[in-house]
Amino acid sequence: MGQEGFFVLFRRRNQKRLDMADVNVYTAARLGDMAASLSRLAQSFTEEMDGKHLTKEDGAAAMQTAAAMVCGSCSRCNLYQDSAREDSYYLHYLLRAFEVHGAVRMEDMPLLFRQTCFHKEKYLNQLNSSLGRATMNLSWKNRFLESRDAVVVQFRELASIIEEFSRQMEQAADITEQWQEGVRRLFRRHHMLVENMLILEYENRQREAYLTVRTTHGACLTAREAAGVLGQAMGRKRWYPARDSKAIVTRQSGTLRFVEEGKYQMLYGISRRAKEGEAVSGDSYTFFKNLEGQVIMSLADGMGSGERACMESCRIIDLTEQLIQSGFTARSSLKLVNTVLLLAGKEQHPAAMDVVCVDLNTGVLEAMKLGAAASFVMGRDGVELLEAGDVPIGVLNPIEPVLLSKKLWDDDRIVMVSDGVLDALPGENKEEAMTEFLTALPPGRPQEIAEQVMDFALSSGGAVRDDMTVFTAGIWERG
């Protein structure tokens, strides 16, 4: 829905102002119904469907085909009839032997068969051929099941996103009446006429504003200048235009979206070393701010090193960032990227993934890890360890990222590292060695801390045996 469409939903020009509570309740109810429908749709895909391994029925069909092609009317060994019995253990043994060795061997066949069959080599060849076709069919069936599981995950995560948005709509407070007189007055002083406005405050105190505005003196103003005027009108809080909003205010009426800056701000630092002999590092990272007033830090450690690992980790970082920017939660994004990697087949390699989300309004940190090394928070009470995740992204389905949460305070620091950094540290307990070093480290800017941690990791000497990345950030209250 565009900016104009969203605005019209809450304000109708030249009509009595809609009751925000009624609109929110109605909208939230409709969104809740949509989320429930998607959940039921996902549930319809979860009917049991055999896969993964050859079944007793597959083995019996292969033996029946081999008997029809080779045995004819011969009844010397009764191999098929014996295996078709409900209590037959041999058929299960035969299938497992085929899966382990890639073929049924002569020594896997019953003694009576080996002693009495006149065409045992021909029969065994035909049996392996039939089991091979069954295995190929099973492979396609399993690939279909993986695709189905990916669709189920996407439906469920989309349902979660809609449900979360429904909850936010229910709890959003309309605070327009409190501020509209002052906003209109100050905008007029800056030669802008506010025709309509909507100001919302969400549960985490995040505020956003929709203003239909035009200039009155014929000139144009930037949206950033308009955001400055809005901030002055609303208690000198700092506001900025959303990325999906218009960039300028003109003589033609247009609706702009503004978002209030959070209580906190963050800066980051980075220090990297490529594995000795490689031109590029296989680690990738990103640091960005999304529309919900969160800072997202992510670090991906590609399998191996060099250009190939760099391409893989960059792709994972880009996919994750794109999903989060589109409105998916970090947890949902990791799960969706994991399904993409699994469906990509053998061309895709797993990677360790570390994502940290910091709410700039509340200072609450949420960390999600998939196979990533431990992270560290340097706070007022010392250094806290955020444990590593066990399974990297792109290996198993379904997955559940390790989720960690912590409240950050003014002047706290976050230190994220790739495996290569911890592996280079002395001693058996790498995390303990890093914790002791960070505890003794004096306060500094994120970039200084990143370089000091890297120097510590390199201080043991020797070759750089793996890609090394130190990714740090600091959080401060706005003045």
N, C-alpha and C positions, 0 to 999 in steps of 0.2 A: 504494500500500500504506500503511495507517495505521500509527500509532506502535506499537500493540500487535502488529500483524502483523509489522512489521520486527523487533521485539524477539524474538518467538517464533521467528523464523527462526534466531536465534543462541543462544537460551537456552530450554530446555524445563524448566518448573518440576518440582521433585522428581525430576529425572533427572540423570544424569551430564552435566557441561558438555561441549558439543560442541567439537570441535577447530576453532578458528577458521580455520586454514590450509586444512583440507579444505573447509569451507563456502565460503570465499572462492574457492577454485579451482573448485568446482562452479558457484557462482553466476556467476563471471566467464566460464566456458566457455559457460554457457547464454546469457548476454548477448551474448557474441561470436557465437554462432550466430544470434541474432536480428538483430544488426547486419549479418552477412553476408547474411541473407535479404532484408533491406531493400535492401541494395546491389544484389543480383541483381534484385530487383523493379524498382528504378530503371533498371537496365540494359535490362530488357525494353521500356521505353518509348522507348529511344533509337534505334530502327530508323529508317533514313532515310525521310523523307516530304517530298516536294517542296512548296514553298510560296514565299512572298515575291513571286514574279513570275509573270506569265503565261508558259506554256510554248508550244513550237511546236505541240503537240497542241491547245491551246486555240485558237490562231490558225487552224489548219487546220479545226477544227470550226466556228468562226465563219464562215469563208469557204464551207465546204460548206453551212451553213444558209442563208447569203445567196444562194448559187447556186441552191439548191432553191426558195427563195421568189421569186426574181426572174428568173433566167436561163432556166429551163426547159431546152429542148433547144438553146439557142444555144451555139455553139462558136467565136465570133469571136475571143475573146482568150485562151482556155484559161488563165485566171488561176489557177483552183484547181489544175488539173493541174500547171502550172509550179511553183506554191508547194509542192506535196506532195512534190516530189523531195527526196531526202536532202541534196543539195548546194545546196539553195535558200537563198540569203542573204536574199532579199527578204522572206520571212515573218518572219525575225528583225527586219529593219528596220521592218516594219509594226507589230510588237508594241511595239518601243521608241518609235516615233512616237506610238502610242496612249497609252503611259504618260507620255510627256513632255507632250503637248498635251491629253490627255483625250479625244481623238477622232482618227480617221484623216481627214486633210484630202484634198481633191481633188489637191493637188500632191504628196501622198505616193504616189498611185497610179501605176502604169506608164503610159508615154506611149501604148502601144498600146491600153490600156483607155480612156484619155481620148478617143482619136481614134475608136474603133470602137464603143464600147458605146452602145446606144440608151437604156438605163435607168441610166446611171451614177449619177445622184443618188439614185434609189431603192435601187440596190445599196449605195451608200456608207452610206445611212441604216440599212439592214438590217444591214450589217457592223458598224457602230458599236453598234447595239442588241445584237447577239450578243456583241460584246466587252465591253459594259457588264455584261451578265448574268454573263459569265465572271469579270469583275473582282469583282462582288459575291460570287460563290461563293468566289473566292480570299480575299476579306477574311474571310469566316466561317471558312475553312480555316485562315488564319493566326491568327485568334483562338483556334481550337481548339489549334493548335500552341503558342501562348503559355500556355494553360491546362495543357497537357500538360507543358511545360517547368517550370511552377511546381510541379506535383506531383512531378516528378523531383527538383527542388531540395529539396523538403521531405523526400522519402524519403532522399535522400543526407545531408542535414544531421541528420535523426533518427538515421540509422545511425551518423554520426560521434559524436553525443552518447552513444548507447548503448555504442559502442566505447570512448569515453573513460571512461565510468562503469565498464565492465568492467575497464579497466586500473587504475582507482583501487581497485576491489574487490580485485584481485589483490595490490596493493601496500599495502593497509591493514593496519596492525599492531594486533593485539589486545593492549593493555597493561593489561587489567583486573586481572590477578593482581598487578601491581605496586602498584596503588592501592586495591584493594577493602577491605582491612582498615581503612586509615585513613579512607576515605570512610564506611564503615558506622559506625565508632566516633564520628566527629564528628556525623554525622546523628542518632545516638541521643541525643547530648548536647543536640541541638536538638529533641528529641521527634519525630523522624521515623525510621521503620523502612524501610530499603532492602531490599526483597525480592529483587530481581534487578538486575544492572547489566551494561552493556557499554560499554567505553571504547576508542575507535579513534584511531589516529594515522595521518594520510595522508602522502603523499610530501613535501608542502611544510611538514610539521610541524604542520599544522592538526589539532586534536584535537576530538572530539565525544563526548558521553556520553549513553547511554540508561539512565535509572533508573526502575525500578518502585518507587514509594515511597508511603507513607501516613503520616499523623500518628498519634501514640500518645496524645495528651492531649485529643483531641476538638476542638481548635480547627483553624483553617485558616491556612495560610501561603501567601504568594505564591510563584510560580515564581522571581521575581527574588531573593527571600530565600533560596530553596533554592540558586540559582546562586551566591550569595555564600558559602554554607556549602561547596559543592563546591570553590570557588576556594581557600578556606582549607585544605581537606583535600589539595589537589593543589599545594602549594608556593606558596600565595597568588597564584596566577594568577587573572586576572579572567575570569569566565565569564558568559554571559547565556543566557536561554531563547530557543530558536528561535521564530520567528513562528508556525510550524505546530504548536507544542506547547501543552499545557494551561497555563492561566494561574495555577492555584492547586493546592496540595496539600491534600487532604482526608482524612477517615477512610477513604474508599474508595480502594483501591489504583488507581493510574494511572501510566502510563508518560510521562515527560517527556523532552524532548530538549534538551540543553545544548550550546552551542558556545563554545569558548575564544576570547577576543579575541586578535587578532594582535599581533605585535611592534610594529607601527606604528599610529598614529592620524592622521586627516586632518581638516582644516577647510577651508572654501572661502569665497570672496568673489565678489561679482557687481556689475557696474556696467553700466547699459544706457541707451541713448538711442534714441528712435524717430526715423524720418526726419521731417524738418521738414514739417509739415502733416498728419501722421498721429497719431491718438490712441493707437495701440498699436504695439509693435514686432513685426516679423515673425519675430524670432529667438526660439527657445525653448531651455530648458536643463533638466537634471535632475542631481541628485547623490544617490546612494543606496548602501547597502551590501547586497550579496546574501548568500545563505546560505553561499557558499564562502569567506567572509572576504575579499571583494574590494570595493573602492570603485569605483563606476561613475560617470564624468562624461561627459555627452553634451551636445552643442551642435548645434542644427539651424538652418540659415539658409534660411528659406522664400523661394521665388522671388517677387520683387517686394517689396512692403511693405504695411503696414497690416493690417487685420483678416483679410483673406483669406489672406495669407501667414502670419499668426499661427496661424490655424486649421490650415493645412497642416502647419506645423512642429510644432505641439502634437500633432497626430495621429501624426506620425512618431515623436516622442519617446515618446509613450505606448505605441505598439506595440512599439518597441524595448525599453523598460523592462519591459513585460509579458512579453516573450519571454525576456529575460535572467533575470527573477525566476522564470520557470518552469523554468529549467535550461539554456536554450540559451546557447551561447557568444556573445560580442559579434559575432564574425565571422558566425556562422550567423544571428543575429538580423538583421543588416544585409542579408544576402542574401535572407532571407525577406520582410522589409519591402519590399525592392526589387521582388520579384515581385508583392506585393500592390498596389503603386502602379502597376505596368505593367498589371495586369489591371483596375484601376479605370477605365482609359480616359481620355478627354479631360478629365474632371472633376478629375483629379488632376494636380498640378504637381510637378516635380522639386524637390529641396532638397539643399543641401550638408549633409553629416552628418559629425560629428567625435565619436568615442567613445574615451575613455581608461579603461582598467582598471588598477587598482593592487592587487596582492596585498599585503594587510596583514601577512602572515607573512614574505614574502621581500623586499618592497619593489620588486619588479619591475613596471615599467610596460609596458603594451602599448597602442599607439594605432592606431586604425583610421580611415581617412579616405576619404570619398567626395565629391570635389569641394570639400572644406573648405579653409579658409585654413590657413597654417602655424601650428604651435603652438611653444611655447618652454619649455625646462626650465632654470631658474636653479639651478645646482648648484655644488659645491665647485670645479669646474674651469672655471667660467664659464658662459656661456649657450649652450645647444645648440639648434639648429633642428630641428624635426620637420617634414619637408617636407609640402606640400599634396598632396591627391589630385586627379586630373584630371576624373573623371566623377562628376557628382552622382547621388544616389539617385533611382530612378524613371525613368531614361532608357534604359538598355541592359539586356539580359538574355542571357547571364549576366554577372554582374559579379564582380570580385575586389577587395575593399577593400585599399587600401595599408596594409600592416602594418608597424609600427615598434615596436622593443622597447628598453628601457633600464633599468638598475638605478638606483633612487633611494636616496639616503642621508638621514640625519637632517638636517632643516632645509632640504631642497630645496623648490623652488617650481615649479608648473606654471602656465603662462599660455596659455589658449585664447582666440582672438578670432574674430569673424566678419569677412567680407570688408570690411564698412563701416569697420572700425577701421583695417585696413592701407591701404585706398584713401585714407583721410584724411591719411596721413603724407606728409611732404614728400619730394621726390626721386624718382628712378626705381626704385631698389631698396628697396622697402618693408620687406622682411624684414631687410635689413641695418640700416636705420634703427631698427627695433624692437629688434634685437639690441644695438645700441650703447646705446640708452636703458636697456634692462634691465641691461646690464653695469654701468652707472654708478649704478643704483638701489640705495640702502642696504637691508639686510634689513628686512622688516616683515611685519605680519600680512597674510593673503591679501586681506582687504577693503581695506586701505590700498593694496596693490599694484594691485588692480583699479581703484581710483579714480585713482591716479597715472597708470596707463596710459591711462585714458580722458581725463584732463586733457591728456596729451601729444598724443593723437590730435586733440583739439579745439583745440589751441593754434595751429594754422595759420589759424584763423579761417574765416569763411564759413559757409554753411548746412550743416546735417547732411544730406548728399545720399543717405544710405542708413542702414538700421538698423545700430546699433553695439552690440556686446555684448563685454565683457571678463569672462572666467570664469577665476578663479584658485583654486589650492589649495596647501596646504602639508602636508608630511609630517613627523612627529616620532616618535621612539622613545618608547614608554611608559616612564614612570619606575618 
